[in-house]
Amino acid sequence: MKLLLPLLIPLAAAGAIWLLRGQPRARDWVAVAAGIAQIVAVAALLPEVLERAGSTLDVSPFLPEAPISLRADPLGVLLLLIASPLWVLTTLYSIGYLQESDDAASTRFHVLVAISIAATAGVAFSANLVTLYLFYEAMTIATYPLVTFTGTDEAAAAGRRYLGYQLGTGIALFLPAVVLTYTQTGSFDLTPGGIFGAGTDGWLPVVTYLLFLFGIAKAALVPVHAWLPSAMVAPTPVSALLHAVAVVNVGVFTLFRILLDVFGEQTARSLDLATVTLVVTSVTILVASLIALTTRNLKEILAYSTIGQLSYMVLGIVLLTEPGITGGILHLAGHAVSKITLFFAVGAIAIGTSATTIDGLRGLGQRMPLLLGAFAVGAASIVGLPPTIGFVTKYFLFIGAAQARHWVVLAVLAVSTLLTATYYLRVLRASLSPTPTADEGRGSPDAIRRVPATMLVPVGATATLTVLLGLAPGPLLDLVRAAAP
């Protein structure tokens, strides 16, 4: 039951939310309570997984060689300990953000988010590749209606692109990679250290790895990244879910599983898989940073920032050094709390001022200083400035690259850090500019709407968490190091 609860709680919540669709207040607080219950359920697994005593449960004999099987380990628990609290905060945020939407839309949002969290739990606890693939694709199906949530033509186009990339790469690349893995190893199991033997060679394992690398489009590596910026047409709570709670974290987590539990460090070294991955991630980081530097739409800036930051995580793993792997896994948590702070702040700013681009931010520092402060905290963490969690992750990544003597990677990290600082400074500089006057055609200095408290509390909570994790990263590092091979 301990393994099943993190899946059953959000599924039960989805059913309860639907039944309470005519009672908005009860419906909303059931969603919040379910998130809290899942935090408790996942935390209950911590003592076992830290002692490497996590159990395995066969749920269904799906295939003779690969049942639907669940297993708790430190990496999976880490993913859910990120997702569960952020689910609670996203739910609170959405109560204020969607308060002017009709009840049917709000109910649909909460139901789909709960199902997405259940799929995240399934991915986190998958014991074999077949189970992982099924829950990975379930995440795609559950989040597609969220991408198209607004029902506009633009949302429909974004949904088609999202589905095309996710299902297209999943069926054409990810699934064949799963099959090829079985034909070469005779196993679908996810095993620490990998299931490919130490003496693995030839071109077929390399091809299999490349199919995985580009078939897991949720990790948004170039060239399978274009779905992510277009998905920003969705409401801000959906964007937060995509970028910090579930979808992209599931993508990177899945690549972690492939690197650590399918191929393993020895096979990655013998086949030189790290080199090709470092090239792909470095290109992704630089391309995303340069595009973010040229766009003026706030959510697009955050989208391209996410693309680059996801590659930081994968890059850390393929450095194949202890600090690098620690930094890559730690960034899964650090980026989540930092980026959701940015999305929450941008959404609240849009509610208060209707500003969605850099050009509309003039005077924000005078009118909404606390929100701008929260945005600055999230941005500082993404850049890697102390005392935020982003500084800790950048520290490990730089040390890992230096230990591996990957000097080009060090240069990429340094250049991308400067580019990231530049595009976030553009936002802050515009926000600290003088308030526009009415005769400039940008409205009155007092043209500001009240932002609901249920939106402001989550912004403050995630900004505070971003700093606290940077000041006291010890407990999180313990779990991260337990998850590392």
For each residue, the residues with C-beta under 8 A, 3 or more apart:
1: 4 5
2: 5 41 44 45 48 55 72
3: 6 45 55 57 70 71 72 125
4: 1 7 8 57 59 70
5: 1 2 8 9 38 41
6: 3 9 10 38 41 42 80 84 121 124 125
7: 4 10 11 70 118 121 122 125
8: 4 5 11 12
9: 5 6 12 13 34 37 38 41
10: 6 7 13 14 34 38 87 114 115 117 118 121
11: 7 8 14 15 114 115 118
12: 8 9 15 16 34
13: 9 10 16 17 30 31 33 34 114
14: 10 11 17 18 110 111 114 115 118
15: 11 12 18 19
16: 12 13 19 20 30 34
17: 13 14 20 21 27 30 31 107 110 111 114
18: 14 15 21 107 111
19: 15 16
20: 16 17 23 26 27 30
21: 17 18 27 103 104 107
22: 103
23: 20 26 27
24: 27 28 103 106
25: 28 29
26: 20 23 29 30
27: 17 20 21 23 24 30 31 106 107 110
28: 24 25 31 32 91 95 106 110
29: 25 26 32 33
30: 13 16 17 20 26 27 33 34
31: 13 17 27 28 34 35 91 110 113 114
32: 28 29 35 36 88 91 92
33: 13 29 30 36 37
34: 9 10 12 13 16 30 31 37 38 114
35: 31 32 38 39 84 85 87 88 91 117
36: 32 33 39 40 88
37: 9 33 34 40 41
38: 5 6 9 10 34 35 41 42 80 84 87 117 121
39: 35 36 42 43 81 84 85 88
40: 36 37 43 44
41: 2 5 6 9 37 38 44 45
42: 6 38 39 45 46 77 80 81 84
43: 39 40 46 81
44: 2 40 41
45: 2 3 41 42 48 49 54 72 77
46: 42 43 49 50 77 479
47: 50 51
48: 2 45 51 53 54 55 72
49: 45 46 52 53 54 72 73 74 76 77 482
50: 46 47 74 478 479 482
51: 47 48
52: 49
53: 48 49
54: 45 48 49 71 72 73
55: 2 3 48 71 72
56: 69 70 71 127
57: 3 4 69 70 71
58: 61 67 68 69
59: 4 67 68 69 70
60: 67 68
61: 58 64 67
62: 66 67 68 130 131 134
63: 66 67 130 188
64: 61
65: 182 187 188
66: 62 63 69 128 129 130 131 188
67: 58 59 60 61 62 63 128 131
68: 58 59 60 62 130 131 134
69: 56 57 58 59 66 126 127 128 131
70: 3 4 7 56 57 59 122 125 126 127 131
71: 3 54 55 56 57 76 125 126 127 190
72: 2 3 45 48 49 54 55 76 77 125
73: 49 54 76 77 192 483
74: 49 50 77 78 479 482 483
75: 78 79 124 253 256 257 260 329 483
76: 49 71 72 73 79 80 124 125 126
77: 42 45 46 49 72 73 74 80 81 124 479
78: 74 75 81 82 329 332 333 479 480 483
79: 75 76 82 83 120 123 124 249 250 253 332
80: 6 38 42 76 77 83 84 120 121 124
81: 39 42 43 77 78 84 85 333 479
82: 78 79 85 86 245 249 332 333 336 337
83: 79 80 86 87 117 120 121 124 245 246 249
84: 6 35 38 39 42 80 81 87 88 117
85: 35 39 81 82 88 89
86: 82 83 89 90 240 244 245 336 337 340 462
87: 10 35 38 83 84 90 91 113 117 245
88: 32 35 36 39 84 85 91 92
89: 85 86 92 93 340 344 458 461 462
90: 86 87 93 94 113 237 240 241 245 340 458
91: 28 31 32 35 87 88 94 95 110 113
92: 32 88 89 95 96 454 455 457 458
93: 89 90 96 97 236 237 240 344 347 454 455 458 459
94: 90 91 97 98 106 109 110 113 237
95: 28 91 92 98 99 452 454
96: 92 93 99 351 451 452 453 454 455
97: 93 94 235 236 237 347 351 452 455
98: 94 95 101 105 106 109 235 237
99: 95 96 452
100:
101: 98 105 106
102: 105 106
103: 21 22 24 106 107
104: 21 107 108
105: 98 101 102 108 109 149
106: 24 27 28 94 98 101 102 103 109 110
107: 17 18 21 27 103 104 110 111
108: 104 105 111 112 145 149
109: 94 98 105 106 112 113 146 149 237 238
110: 14 17 27 28 31 91 94 106 107 113 114
111: 14 17 18 107 108 114 115
112: 108 109 115 116 142 143 145 146
113: 31 87 90 91 94 109 110 116 117 146 241
114: 10 11 13 14 17 31 34 110 111 117 118
115: 10 11 14 111 112 118 119 142
116: 112 113 119 120 139 142 143 146 241 245 246 247
117: 10 35 38 83 84 87 113 114 120 121 245 246
118: 7 10 11 14 114 115 121 122
119: 115 116 122 123 135 136 138 139 142 246 250
120: 79 80 83 116 117 123 124 139 245 246 249 250
121: 6 7 10 38 80 83 117 118 124 125
122: 7 70 118 119 125 126 131 134 135 138
123: 79 119 120 126 132 135 136 139 250 253 254
124: 6 75 76 77 79 80 83 120 121 253
125: 3 6 7 70 71 72 76 121 122
126: 69 70 71 76 122 123 129 131 132 135 190 257
127: 56 69 70 71 131 189 190
128: 66 67 69 131 132 188 189 190
129: 66 126 132 133 178 181 182 188 189 190 262
130: 62 63 66 68 133 134 178 188
131: 62 66 67 68 69 70 122 126 127 128 134 135
132: 123 126 128 129 135 136 190 254 257
133: 129 130 136 137 170 174 175 178
134: 62 68 122 130 131 137 138
135: 119 122 123 126 131 132 138 139
136: 119 123 132 133 139 140 170 174 216 218 250 254
137: 133 134 140 141 166 167 170
138: 119 122 134 135 141 142
139: 116 119 120 123 135 136 142 143 218 246 247 250
140: 136 137 143 144 163 166 167 170
141: 137 138 144
142: 112 115 116 119 138 139 145 146
143: 112 116 139 140 146 147 162 241 242 246 247
144: 140 141 147 148 159 162 163 166
145: 108 112 142 148 149
146: 109 112 113 116 142 143 149 234 238 241 242
147: 143 144 155 158 159 162 231 233 234 238 242
148: 144 145 151 155 156 158 159 234
149: 105 108 109 145 146 155 234 235 238
150: 154 155 233 234 235
151: 148 155 156
152: 155 156 233
153: 156 157
154: 150 157 158 233
155: 147 148 149 150 151 152 158 159 233 234
156: 148 151 152 153 159 160
157: 153 154 160 161 230
158: 147 148 154 155 161 162 230 231 232 233 234
159: 144 147 148 155 156 162 163
160: 156 157 163 164
161: 157 158 164 165 226 227 230 231
162: 143 144 147 158 159 165 166 227 230 231
163: 140 144 159 160 166 167
164: 160 161 167 168 227
165: 161 162 168 169 217 224 226 227
166: 137 140 144 162 163 169 170 217 218 227
167: 137 140 163 164 170 171
168: 164 165 171 172 217
169: 165 166 172 173 174 214 215 216 217 224
170: 133 136 137 140 166 167 173 174 175 215 217
171: 167 168 174 175
172: 168 169 175 176 215
173: 169 170 176 177 211 212 214 215
174: 133 136 169 170 171 177 178 211 212 215 216
175: 133 170 171 172 178 179 215
176: 172 173 179 180 211 215
177: 173 174 180 181 208 209 211 212 215
178: 129 130 133 174 175 181 182 188
179: 175 176 182 183
180: 176 177 183 184 204 207 208 211
181: 129 177 178 184 185 187 188 195 208 262
182: 65 129 178 179 185 186 187 188
183: 179 180
184: 180 181 196 200 204 205 208
185: 181 182 195 196 197
186: 182
187: 65 181 182 191 195
188: 63 65 66 128 129 130 178 181 182
189: 127 128 129 195
190: 71 126 127 128 129 132 195 257 261 262
191: 187 194 195 261
192: 73 260 261 485
193: 261 264 265 266 485
194: 191 260 261 262 263 264 265 266 267
195: 181 185 187 189 190 191 261 262 264
196: 184 185 200 205 262 263 264 267
197: 185 200 267
198: 266 267 270
199: 270
200: 184 196 197 205 267 270 271
201: 205 270 271
202: 205 206
203: 206 207
204: 180 184 207 208
205: 184 196 200 201 202 208 209 263 267 271
206: 202 203 209 210 271 273
207: 180 203 204 210 211
208: 177 180 181 184 204 205 211 212
209: 177 205 206 212 213 258 263 271 273
210: 206 207 213 214 276
211: 173 174 176 177 180 207 208 214 215
212: 173 174 177 208 209 215 216 255 258 262
213: 209 210 216 221 255 258 276 277 280
214: 169 173 210 211 217 221 223 224
215: 169 170 172 173 174 175 176 177 211 212
216: 136 169 174 212 213 219 251 254 255 258
217: 165 166 168 169 170 214 220 224 225 227 251
218: 136 139 166 247 248 250 251 252 254
219: 216 248 251 252 254 255 310 314
220: 217 224 225 227 228 248 251 284 306 307 310
221: 213 214 224 225 280 281 284 310 311 314
222: 225 280 283 284 287 288 307
223: 214 226
224: 165 169 214 217 220 221 227
225: 217 220 221 222 228 284 288 307
226: 161 165 223 229 230
227: 161 162 164 165 166 217 220 224 230 231
228: 220 225 231 232 242 248 303 306 307
229: 226 232 300 303 304 307
230: 157 158 161 162 226 227 233
231: 147 158 161 162 227 228 234 239 242 303
232: 158 228 229 239 297 299 300 302 303
233: 147 150 152 154 155 158 230
234: 146 147 148 149 150 155 158 231 238 239 242
235: 97 98 149 150 238 239 347
236: 93 97 239 240 299 343 344 346 347 350
237: 90 93 94 97 98 109 240 241 347
238: 109 146 147 149 234 235 241 242
239: 231 232 234 235 236 242 243 299 302 303 343 347
240: 86 90 93 236 237 243 244 245 340 343 344 347
241: 90 113 116 143 146 237 238 244 245 246 247
242: 143 146 147 228 231 234 238 239 245 246 247 248
243: 239 240 247 248 302 303 306 339 340 343
244: 86 240 241 248 249 335 336 337 339 340 343
245: 82 83 86 87 90 116 117 120 240 241 242 249 336 340
246: 83 116 117 119 120 139 143 241 242 249 250
247: 116 139 143 218 241 242 243 250 251
248: 218 219 220 228 242 243 244 251 252 306 310
249: 79 82 83 120 244 245 246 252 253 332 336
250: 79 119 120 123 136 139 218 246 247 253 254
251: 216 217 218 219 220 247 248 254 255 310
252: 218 219 248 249 255 256 310 313 314 332
253: 75 79 123 124 249 250 256 257 332
254: 123 132 136 216 218 219 250 251 257 258
255: 212 213 216 219 251 252 258 259 314 317
256: 75 252 253 259 260 313 317 328 329 332
257: 75 126 132 190 253 254 260 261 262
258: 209 212 213 216 254 255 261 262 263
259: 255 256 262 263 268 273 314 317 318
260: 75 192 194 256 257 263 264 265 317 485
261: 190 191 192 193 194 195 257 258 264
262: 129 181 190 194 195 196 212 257 258 259
263: 194 196 205 209 258 259 260 267 268 271 273
264: 193 194 195 196 260 261 267 268 485
265: 193 194 260 268 269 320 485
266: 193 194 198 269 270
267: 194 196 197 198 200 205 263 264 270 271 273
268: 259 263 264 265 271 273 274 318 320
269: 265 266 272 274 320
270: 198 199 200 201 266 267
271: 200 201 205 206 209 263 267 268
272: 269 275 276
273: 206 209 259 263 267 268 276 277 318
274: 268 269 277 278 318 319 320
275: 272 278 279
276: 210 213 272 273 279 280
277: 213 273 274 280 281 314 315 318
278: 274 275 281 282 315 318 319 406 409
279: 275 276 282 283
280: 213 221 222 276 277 283 284 311
281: 221 277 278 284 285 311 312 314 315 318
282: 278 279 285 286 311 315 408 409 412
283: 222 279 280 286 287
284: 220 221 222 225 280 281 287 288 307 308 310 311
285: 281 282 288 289 308 311 312 315 412 416
286: 282 283 289 290 308 412 415 416 419
287: 222 283 284 290 291
288: 222 225 284 285 291 292 304 305 307 308 311
289: 285 286 292 293 304 305 308 415 416 419 420 423
290: 286 287 293 294 419
291: 287 288 294 295 304
292: 288 289 295 300 301 304 305 308 419 420 423
293: 289 290 419 422 423 426
294: 290 291
295: 291 292 300 301 304
296: 301 357 358 359
297: 232 300 301 356 357
298: 301 302 346 349 350 355 356 357 358 427
299: 232 236 239 302 303 343 346 356
300: 229 232 292 295 297 303 304
301: 292 295 296 297 298 304 305 423 427
302: 232 239 243 298 299 305 306 339 342 343 346
303: 228 229 231 232 239 243 299 300 306 307
304: 229 288 289 291 292 295 300 301 307 308
305: 288 289 292 301 302 308 309 339 342 382 420 423
306: 220 228 243 248 302 303 309 310 335 339
307: 220 222 225 228 229 284 288 303 304 310 311
308: 284 285 286 288 289 292 304 305 311 312 416 420
309: 305 306 312 313 331 335 339 382
310: 219 220 221 248 251 252 284 306 307 313 314 335
311: 221 280 281 282 284 285 288 307 308 314 315
312: 281 285 308 309 315 316 328 331 335 393 397 413
313: 252 256 309 310 316 317 328 329 331 332 335
314: 219 221 252 255 259 277 281 310 311 317 318 328
315: 277 278 281 282 285 311 312 318 319 324 328 397 409
316: 312 313 319 324 325 326 327 328 329 331 396 397 400
317: 255 256 259 260 313 314 320 324 325 328 329
318: 259 268 273 274 277 278 281 314 315 324
319: 274 278 315 316 324 325 328 397 400 401 403 404 406 409
320: 265 268 269 274 317 324 325 404
321: 324 325 400 403 404
322: 325 326 400 403 484
323: 326 327 396 397 399 400 403
324: 315 316 317 318 319 320 321 327 328 396 397 399 400 401 403 404
325: 316 317 319 320 321 322 328 329 400 484 485
326: 316 322 323 329 330 396 400 477 480 481 484
327: 316 323 324 330 331 393 394 395 396 397 399 400
328: 256 312 313 314 315 316 317 319 324 325 331 332 397 400
329: 75 78 256 313 316 317 325 326 332 480 483 484
330: 326 327 333 334 389 392 393 396 473 476 477 480
331: 309 312 313 316 327 328 334 335 393 397
332: 78 79 82 249 252 253 256 313 328 329 335 336
333: 78 81 82 330 336 337 389 469 476 480
334: 330 331 337 338 381 388 389 390 392 393 466 469
335: 244 306 309 310 312 313 331 332 338 339 382 390 393
336: 82 86 244 245 249 332 333 339 340
337: 82 86 244 333 334 340 341 381 389 462 465 466 469
338: 334 335 341 342 378 381 382 388 389 390 466
339: 243 244 302 305 306 309 335 336 342 343 378 382
340: 86 89 90 240 243 244 245 336 337 343 344 462
341: 337 338 344 345 374 375 377 378 381 459 462 463 466
342: 302 305 338 339 345 346 375 378 379 382
343: 236 239 240 243 244 299 302 339 340 346 347
344: 89 93 236 240 340 341 347 348 374 455 458 459 462
345: 341 342 348 349 371 372 374 375 378 459 463
346: 236 298 299 302 342 343 349 350 375
347: 93 97 235 236 237 239 240 343 344 350 351 455
348: 344 345 351 352 368 371 451 455 456 459
349: 298 345 346 352 353 355 361 364 368 371 375
350: 236 298 346 347 353 354 355 356
351: 96 97 347 348 449 451 452 455
352: 348 349 367 368 371 448 449 450 451
353: 349 350 360 361 364 367 368 447 448 449
354: 350 360 449
355: 298 349 350 360 361 364
356: 297 298 299 350 360
357: 296 297 298 360 361
358: 296 298 361 426 427 430
359: 296 362 430
360: 353 354 355 356 357 442
361: 349 353 355 357 358 364 427 430 431 433
362: 359 430 431 433 434 435 436 442
363: 366 367 431 433 434 435 436 445
364: 349 353 355 361 367 368 371 372 430 431 432
365: 368 369 372 431 432
366: 363 369 435 445
367: 352 353 363 364 435 445 448
368: 348 349 352 353 364 365 371 372 448 451
369: 365 366 372 373
370: 373 374 456 460
371: 345 348 349 352 364 368 374 375 451 456 459
372: 345 364 365 368 369 375 376 428 431 432
373: 369 370 376 377 463
374: 341 344 345 370 371 377 378 459 460 462 463
375: 341 342 345 346 349 371 372 378 379 427 428 431
376: 372 373 379 380 428
377: 341 373 374 380 381 388 463 466 467
378: 338 339 341 342 345 374 375 381 382 462 463 466
379: 342 375 376 382 383 424 427 428
380: 376 377 383 385 388 390
381: 334 337 338 341 377 378 384 385 388 389 390 391 466 470
382: 305 309 335 338 339 342 378 379 390 420 424
383: 379 380 390 417 420 421 424
384: 381 388 390 391 393 394 417 420
385: 380 381 388 390 391
386: 391 470
387: 391 467 470 471
388: 334 338 377 380 381 384 385 391 392 466 467 469 470
389: 330 333 334 337 338 381 392 393 466 467 469 470 473 476
390: 334 335 338 380 381 382 383 384 385 393 394 466 470
391: 381 384 385 386 387 388 394 395 470
392: 330 334 388 389 395 396 469 470 473
393: 312 327 330 331 334 335 384 389 390 396 397
394: 327 384 390 391 397 398 413 417
395: 327 391 392 398 399
396: 316 323 324 326 327 330 392 393 399 400
397: 312 315 316 319 323 324 327 328 331 393 394 400 401 413
398: 394 395 401 402 410 413
399: 323 324 327 395 396 402 403
400: 316 319 321 322 323 324 325 326 327 328 396 397 403 404
401: 319 324 397 398 404 406 407 409 410 413
402: 398 399 405 410
403: 319 321 322 323 324 399 400
404: 319 320 321 324 400 401 409
405: 402
406: 278 319 401 409 410
407: 401 410 411
408: 282 411 412
409: 278 282 315 319 401 404 406 412 413
410: 398 401 402 406 407 413 414
411: 407 408 414 415
412: 282 285 286 408 409 415 416
413: 312 394 397 398 401 409 410 416 417
414: 410 411 417 418
415: 286 289 411 412 418 419
416: 285 286 289 308 412 413 419 420
417: 383 384 394 413 414 420 421
418: 414 415 421 422
419: 286 289 290 292 293 415 416 422 423
420: 289 292 305 308 382 383 384 416 417 423 424
421: 383 417 418 424 425
422: 293 418 419 425 426
423: 289 292 293 301 305 419 420 426 427
424: 379 382 383 420 421 427 428
425: 421 422 428 429
426: 293 358 422 423 429 430
427: 298 301 358 361 375 379 423 424 430 431
428: 372 375 376 379 424 425 431 432
429: 425 426 432 433
430: 358 359 361 362 364 426 427 433
431: 361 362 363 364 365 372 375 427 428
432: 364 365 372 428 429
433: 361 362 363 429 430
434: 362 363
435: 362 363 366 367 445
436: 362 363 440 442 443 445
437: 440 442 445
438: 442 443 444 445
439:
440: 436 437
441:
442: 360 362 436 437 438
443: 436 438 447
444: 438 447
445: 363 366 367 435 436 437 438
446:
447: 353 443 444
448: 352 353 367 368
449: 351 352 353 354
450: 352
451: 96 348 351 352 368 371 455 456
452: 95 96 97 99 351 455 456
453: 96 456 457
454: 92 93 95 96 457 458
455: 92 93 96 97 344 347 348 351 451 452 458 459
456: 348 370 371 451 452 453 459 460
457: 92 453 454 460 461
458: 89 90 92 93 344 454 455 461 462
459: 93 341 344 345 348 371 374 455 456 462 463
460: 370 374 456 457 463 464
461: 89 457 458 464 465
462: 86 89 337 340 341 344 374 378 458 459 465 466
463: 341 345 373 374 377 378 459 460 466 467
464: 460 461 467 468
465: 337 461 462 468 469
466: 334 337 338 341 377 378 381 388 389 390 462 463 469 470
467: 377 387 388 389 463 464 470 471
468: 464 465 471 472
469: 333 334 337 388 389 392 465 466 472 473 476
470: 381 386 387 388 389 390 391 392 466 467 473
471: 387 467 468
472: 468 469 475
473: 330 389 392 469 470 476 477
474: 477 478
475: 472 478 479
476: 330 333 389 469 473 479 480
477: 326 330 473 474 480 481
478: 50 474 475 481 482
479: 46 50 74 77 78 81 475 476 482 483
480: 78 326 329 330 333 476 477 483 484
481: 326 477 478 484
482: 49 50 74 478 479
483: 73 74 75 78 329 479 480
484: 322 325 326 329 480 481
485: 192 193 260 264 265 325
